[in-house]
Amino acid sequence: MSGRMLAEVEVFGPRSCHVQPHADEEWSVSSVSRSVTSVDADPVIEEFTLKGGDEPPSVLQNDDLNVDHVFAYEQRHVFQLSRAAGQGCVCERIEAAGCVVHEFSADTDSLVVTFLVDDVPTLREIVDDLQSEGDTVKLRRLLEDTSTETDRPVVLDRAKLTGRQREVLTRAHKMGYFEHPRDATAGDVADALDISTSTFTEHLAAAQRKLLDDLLDFR
């Protein structure tokens, strides 16, 4: 077996993505596929699926001629768009590192991509590179192939977290903040904890950093 890792990364406020802006409060992007030719001057064709509410998504009323509605089924609408290549979007940056995006989803706040990566140094380089594409980049999940003899279990030391950090993580998890699309926003969780949104995000970032230090062996 390869010993690769499956990484799930969330990018908040992506700047170059042409798909994520089509998500709204009712409709989320559930998948994206792309067709790229070998000629740089030719456009990239992307198809994305919106999944959600009862009424047609707002993009259906969009007069942008670069976006076409091509299919509909089971409260899902498939759109196709054409754009220039080499715009530095999240998927292109991951592919430039030699990885393939397996899954893509997006809501009004962020997009989530899942891909296989060979090692932690490569993952660090990808995450560092994505920092310039979004407001915030978070590693949501990392699964290791444990079929090889050199693999070892990862121990997460929860004692590193303060009581407040554990409370924030627990409440965020119970309210569905880590689901995608989210069941609760940062403001919702902050209100439930009776703290400001900025205080919530500070506690959350500190807790995640401590856990990820153990997970990625950042010592």
C-alpha positions in Angstrom: 0.0 0.0 0.0 1.1 3.6 -0.6 1.1 5.0 2.9 -0.5 8.2 1.6 -2.8 10.5 3.7 -6.3 11.7 2.9 -6.5 15.4 3.8 -9.7 17.5 4.1 -9.0 21.2 4.0 -11.4 24.1 4.4 -10.6 27.5 2.8 -12.7 30.5 4.1 -13.3 33.4 1.7 -11.6 31.9 -1.4 -10.7 34.7 -3.8 -10.2 33.0 -7.1 -13.0 30.3 -7.1 -15.7 30.7 -9.7 -17.9 28.1 -8.2 -18.2 28.9 -4.4 -19.9 32.3 -5.0 -22.9 30.6 -6.5 -23.8 29.0 -3.1 -26.4 30.9 -1.0 -28.4 30.4 2.2 -30.5 27.6 0.7 -28.2 26.1 -1.9 -24.8 24.6 -1.3 -22.3 23.2 -3.9 -22.1 19.4 -3.5 -19.7 18.5 -6.3 -17.4 19.9 -9.0 -15.8 18.3 -12.0 -13.4 19.9 -14.5 -12.3 19.4 -18.1 -8.9 20.9 -19.0 -7.2 20.6 -22.4 -3.5 20.6 -22.9 -3.5 24.0 -24.6 -3.1 26.8 -22.1 -5.1 29.2 -24.3 -8.2 27.0 -24.2 -10.7 27.5 -21.4 -11.4 25.3 -18.4 -14.9 23.8 -18.4 -16.3 23.3 -14.9 -19.5 21.6 -13.9 -20.9 22.1 -10.4 -24.0 20.8 -8.6 -26.2 22.9 -6.4 -28.2 21.0 -3.8 -30.7 22.5 -1.4 -34.1 24.3 -1.3 -37.4 23.9 -3.0 -37.2 27.0 -5.2 -34.8 27.1 -8.1 -31.3 28.5 -7.1 -30.7 32.2 -7.8 -28.0 31.4 -10.3 -30.9 30.2 -12.6 -31.9 33.9 -12.9 -28.3 35.0 -13.5 -27.8 36.6 -16.9 -24.1 35.7 -16.9 -23.6 34.0 -20.2 -20.6 32.1 -18.9 -22.8 30.0 -16.6 -25.4 27.5 -18.2 -27.9 25.4 -16.4 -27.5 21.9 -18.0 -29.3 19.4 -15.9 -31.7 19.0 -12.9 -32.7 16.0 -10.7 -33.9 15.3 -7.1 -33.6 19.0 -6.0 -30.1 19.2 -7.6 -29.2 21.5 -10.4 -26.1 21.1 -12.5 -24.4 24.1 -14.1 -21.5 24.5 -16.5 -19.2 27.5 -16.7 -16.2 28.4 -18.8 -13.2 30.2 -17.5 -9.5 30.9 -18.3 -6.9 28.5 -16.9 -4.2 29.4 -14.4 -6.1 31.7 -12.2 -4.7 30.2 -8.9 -7.8 28.8 -7.5 -7.8 26.2 -4.7 -8.1 23.2 -7.0 -5.3 24.4 -9.3 -3.0 25.0 -6.4 -3.5 21.5 -5.1 -3.0 20.0 -8.5 0.2 22.0 -9.0 1.5 20.2 -5.9 0.9 16.8 -7.7 -2.3 16.0 -5.9 -5.8 15.3 -7.3 -9.0 16.8 -5.7 -11.3 13.9 -4.9 -14.2 15.8 -3.3 -15.4 19.4 -3.4 -18.2 21.2 -1.5 -19.0 24.8 -0.7 -21.3 27.1 1.1 -21.6 30.9 1.5 -18.5 31.0 3.9 -16.0 28.5 2.6 -15.2 25.6 0.4 -13.9 22.1 1.4 -11.6 20.0 -0.7 -10.5 16.4 -0.1 -7.3 15.0 -1.7 -4.6 12.4 -1.2 -1.1 13.6 -0.3 2.2 11.7 -0.1 3.6 13.2 3.1 3.3 15.8 5.8 5.9 18.2 4.3 3.9 18.3 1.1 0.7 18.9 3.0 2.3 21.8 4.9 3.4 23.3 1.6 -0.1 23.1 0.2 -1.7 24.6 3.3 0.9 27.4 3.3 0.3 28.1 -0.4 -3.5 28.2 0.1 -3.1 30.9 2.8 -2.8 33.5 0.0 -6.0 32.3 -1.7 -8.3 32.6 1.3 -8.9 34.5 4.5 -8.3 31.4 6.7 -7.2 27.8 5.9 -8.1 25.0 8.3 -7.2 21.3 8.2 -10.5 19.6 9.0 -9.4 16.0 8.8 -6.3 13.9 8.1 -6.5 10.1 7.7 -3.4 7.9 7.4 -3.1 4.7 5.6 -2.2 2.4 8.5 -1.6 -0.8 6.5 2.2 -0.3 6.4 4.5 -1.4 9.2 6.1 2.1 9.5 2.8 3.7 10.4 2.1 4.5 14.1 -1.0 5.7 15.9 -1.3 9.4 16.6 -2.1 10.4 20.3 -4.0 13.6 20.8 -3.3 15.1 24.3 -6.6 16.7 25.3 -5.0 17.9 28.5 -3.3 20.6 26.5 -6.7 22.3 26.1 -8.0 24.8 28.6 -11.4 24.2 30.1 -12.8 27.0 28.0 -11.2 25.7 24.8 -12.8 22.3 25.4 -16.1 23.9 26.1 -15.9 25.8 22.8 -15.0 22.8 20.8 -17.7 20.6 22.4 -20.5 23.2 21.9 -19.3 23.9 18.3 -19.4 20.1 17.5 -22.8 19.5 19.1 -24.3 22.5 17.2 -23.0 21.2 13.9 -20.4 24.0 13.3 -18.0 21.5 11.7 -20.6 20.0 9.4 -20.6 21.0 5.7 -22.8 22.8 5.0 -22.8 24.1 8.6 -25.8 23.6 10.9 -24.7 26.6 13.0 -22.5 29.7 12.2 -19.7 31.1 14.4 -22.2 33.7 15.6 -24.7 31.0 16.6 -22.2 29.1 18.7 -20.9 32.3 20.3 -24.4 33.3 21.3 -25.0 29.9 22.9 -21.7 30.4 24.8 -22.6 34.0 25.7 -19.4 35.3 24.2 -18.5 37.5 21.2 -17.9 35.9 17.8 -14.2 37.1 17.9 -13.7 35.5 21.3 -15.2 32.2 20.0 -12.9 32.1 16.9 -9.9 32.9 19.1 -10.6 30.0 21.5 -11.4 27.7 18.5 -8.2 28.6 16.6 -6.1 28.0 19.8 -7.7 24.7 20.5 -7.3 23.5 16.9 -3.7 24.6 16.8 -2.9 22.6 19.9 -4.6 19.4 18.6 -3.0 19.8 15.1 0.4 20.1 16.6 0.0 16.6 18.0 -1.7 15.3 14.9 0.9 16.6 12.5 3.8 16.0 14.9 4.7 19.8 14.9 7.1 19.8 17.9 
